[in-house]
């Protein structure tokens, strides 16, 4: 059976490119496991569902190794997990097929490079923030408009909308919404 696993890091990002890949390969929608969350989280519901469902002889397609995980340790554990179940992992971007010896070697090398690239990105970001602070600028995102947060809270209170709907309609992240809910609870003494 052909399976597909797709992931983007934030709610604002789109899965369309990965969906297109699965269309091209012939992975039916029923066997696509897609989610919007950071790859650094160990608990990813769609990945967990995929791991439970695949069986010996199945193939899992991913757009790139970075979609499966961010750390070398995590990626290698997932590759090993699939191999132990007799499941082949194929990464389109890196052209890796874990059913081959070359694919296994390349997976190990590419995982190490992906982690190295992420570490460099974090390092450059920290250096940039430090340089900006030295010049009197404050880093980070601009605070969300209070009007949007008030609308989101009233939608939440109505219990007519899911958290995902509220976040989409008000252009706020789940973290921002829950932070506002918890701040309101603290203010009210809950």
N, C-alpha and C positions, 0 to 999 in steps of 0.2 A: 504494500500500500504506500502511496505517496502522501507525505505530510509536509506542511509548510509552517515555519515559525517566523513571525514578523514582530518587530518591536521598534518603537520610537521612544525617545526619552521624555518627551513632554506632551501634554494634552494638545498643544498648539501645532505640533508637527503632524504630518500626514503619512499614512501607510500606503499611499497609492503606488509608489514605485515598487514596493515589495509585493503588493497585490498583482501588479502587472507581471512581475517575474513568475508568480505562481500560476497566473493565467497561461503564460507562455509554456511553462513546464507541464501544465495539465493537472495541477493540484486542485481538486474540487473544493468549493467553499466549505463544505462540511469538515474537511480535514485541514483547515487553516486555523492556526492558533495565533491570534494577533492581540497585542496589548500596547498600551501607552504608559510606560513607566521606566524609570532608570534601570540600566543594566547592572548597577552596583547592588541592587536589592537582591537578597538571597531568595525571598519569597515572592515569586512571580506566578500568579494564579494560572495564566494560560500555559506557561512553560510547565508548571506542575501537572496540569491536565494532559498535556502532550506526553510527558514522561510516563504517566500512568497508562496512556492509551496505546503507545507504540508496542509492537511485538517483533519477535525475531523475523528477519527478512524485510522489514519495512525500511523506507528511506525518508529521512527528514531533510528538507531543503531550507537553506537560509540565504538571505541576500549577501551577508558578509559575517565574518566571525564576530565583529563588533556588535552585531544585533543579538548574538547569543549571550555575551557577557563582556565585562571590561577587564577583569583581572586574569592573568595567566592561570592562576590556580583554579579559579572558577571555570574557565573555559576547558581546561584539561580535565577537570572532574566531570563536566558535562559530556565531553567527548568520550571519556572512559565509561561513563554511565551508559551511553548509547551503544558503545562497542560491546560492553558486557551483556547487553540485551540482544545483541545481534542486529542492531540497527545501524545502517549506513548514514553518515552525515555528509551532505554535499553543500559546500559554500560556493555560490555563484561568482562573487567578486574575486575571490582568491583562487578560484578554479581548483578547489580541494575536494577530494573524494576519499573519505576515511577508510574505504574498503581496500585501499592500496597502501603498500609500504611507503611510497612517496607521499601520499596524502597524509599519512600519520606523521611523518617527519615534518612536512610543511605546516601542518596544524600546530605542532609544538613551536616551530620557529615564528609563525605568524602571530600566535598568541603572545609570545614574548615581545614581539615588535609592537603589537597593539597596546600592550600595557606600557611599554616604554613611551610610545607616542602620547598616551593619556597623561603619563607622569610629566612629560615635557610641557604639555598644554597647561596643566595645573601650575607648574613652576612658573611659566611665562605669565600666567594670569596673576599669580601672587606678586611677581616682580612689578607688573604693570600697576596693580593696586597700590603697592608700596610707593612707587614713583609718583602716582597721582596724589596720594595722601601727603607726601613730602611737599607737593606744590599747593596744598590746601584744598584739594578736591576730595570729596567723599565718594567712595565706590558704592556699588550695589544698584539695585533697581530703584526707580522712583516709586514712592508710595502710591498705592492705588487710590483713586478718587473716592472720597468718603461717600459721595452720592451712590456710586456703584455698590459699595459695601452695604449701605443701608437698604438698597433695593434687594440685594442678595439675601440679607438677613430677613427681610419681610417675606421673600419667596420661600425661604427655609421654614419660617414660622407657619406659613400657610399649609405646609405639608402636602401641597399639590404638585410639587416638582421634585425630581431626583436631584441629588447633589451635582451629578454630571450636567443636567439641564441648567441648573442655576449657574454653574461655572461658565458654561458656554454662553448663555444669554447675557450674563453680566460681565463677561471677559475677566473673570477672576480665577485664580488657581484654587484647587481644593485646599491647599495649605493656607491660603489667604482667608478663605471662607471659614475654615475651622479655627483659625487664629482669632477671627472676629467673634465667632460663637463663644469660644473659651474666654475671651476678654470680657464679653458681655456677661457671662456667667460669673466671672470673678468680681465684676463691678456690682452685680446684684447680690453677691454673697452666697452663691450656690456652691 
